[in-house]
Amino acid sequence: MARPHRNYINGEWIEAPDTVANINPSDTKDSIGLYAQADESQANDAVAAAKAAFPSWRDAGIQARSDLLRQIGETILARCDELGRLLSREEGKTLAEGIGEVVRAGQIFLYFAGEALRNSGDVIESVRPGLDADARRQPLGVVGLIAPWNFPAAIPAWKAAPALAFGNTVVLKPAELVPASAVALAEIIEEAGAPAGVFNLVCGAGSVVGEALLKSPDVDAVSFTGSVATGRRVASQAAAGMKKFQLEMGGKNPLVVLNDADLDIAVDCAVQGAFFSTGQRCTASSRLIVEKGVHDAFVDRVIERLKSLKVGHALGPGTDIGPVVNQSQLDTVQGYIGIGRKEGAELAFGGDVLERETPGFFMAPALFVGARNQMRVSREEIFGPVATVLKAEDYDDALRLANDTEFGLSSGICTSSLKYAHHFKRNAEAGMVMVNLPTAGVDYHVPFGGVKGSSYGAREQGAFAREFYTSVKTSYLRAP
Ligand code: NAD
């Protein structure tokens, strides 16, 4: 039997007190390996290592940090096929999606290799003659990164790369379901020559490792992506410990389709946004808000497309939609199929659990029609291949429905009208607005995040990531 995978702490691979099997959701007979389950003391060891490594990493200089990130990014890109396959095997997105995500992770490291060199500040003219004032960016210290399972490569990358670029040291806690991609990342960071303690990986339960990071007085900041329920907990613990924190959480993202939309584009956007990656994206288009003149034609065309999609093993040829990530998530999603029907929505397509050659968590993409926005299937994040169609009277009604949600991550509109596109861009209550594009699918160098219940704190990614991973130090100088 293969040796269990270990945690990476202070430049060494350390056995954990416990392990857990990493099971392929496309084939539950396929175990990817045993992965570490740290206890609190191991998490604290990682924090201590990161704390000890911080002063020399802070002072290592921007060239050294840039070189490390470039090396990491190039290795990820060179190994993208193999790493993409591993990702798809443990998470269940299709191979094309897995490889695409790994490429994105590599590009993120390359991008932040550049950003490390662009850490400029301001020189500010003092109101007092003879004084110099400047404001410069400095690292925060030890940053705890808590990641979800649905982007096992990209999310650790978009947190770790800026953290390291700006001189912080890192403890990464990946989601329990996807440790393999995180271990691969730690191996690449080690091979790239990161000094001991600069990057630490602690796999384990959120209630143990995540809590330890939040409790530790030596963790200066926490970047969290995950569910709203956990995010609330992270916020209260981080605030109690006076840590800087940012939260990226769920969504119930609307895609508005107006009468004047190009229907080919609208159907593509809806199917891509709602069902690809098995609908397990925070930016998934889970509410399709369709103006009444085009409603029936749109629904017919979406159903036609759904019929043509192949649900199956993530690594299988021609698979469009892989499995749901595990049994408990499949149960949750199936529960919502029942809830939607009970609430009076009509299940116009799919929703069944599917048998395939391998035992896995497969289900047919599901489309509810005749729904109201007050129904639970229209309000709660389902996080699976389920979309709800809401009929709108006109543009104003569609905008009202789009904004009638506690979330505000991504909001889309399909229209050929400049007037409505422009109005929607300005008035959609969301951190990201998409015109004639799916609500999911973003660039790696552009700020990412939401408003309302979807996000809290500074934006992630792009040049805006610096807001979170640095603080501003103001200095005054008077020459004697
Ligand atoms: P989750 O909240 O269950 O877990 C997220 C992480 O938090 C995991 O690493 C988990 O171990 C950890 N955790 C759990 N309990 C903890 C605790 N008490 N203290 C500290 N950490 C703890 O979320 P998930 O199921 O892994 O991910 C799915 C969710 O993530 C969805 O709601 C999705 O919308 C959201 N998500 C958001 C974004 C975004 O950028 N907005 C991106 C991807 C996923």
Boltz pocket constraint, residues with backbone or C-beta under 6 A from the ligand:
constraints:
  - pocket:
      binder: B
      contacts: [[A, 146], [A, 147], [A, 148], [A, 149], [A, 150], [A, 151], [A, 173], [A, 174], [A, 175], [A, 176], [A, 204], [A, 205], [A, 206], [A, 207], [A, 209], [A, 210], [A, 211], [A, 214], [A, 225], [A, 226], [A, 227], [A, 228], [A, 229], [A, 230], [A, 231], [A, 233], [A, 234], [A, 248], [A, 249], [A, 250], [A, 251], [A, 281], [A, 282], [A, 283], [A, 381], [A, 383], [A, 409], [A, 454]]
      max_distance: 6.0
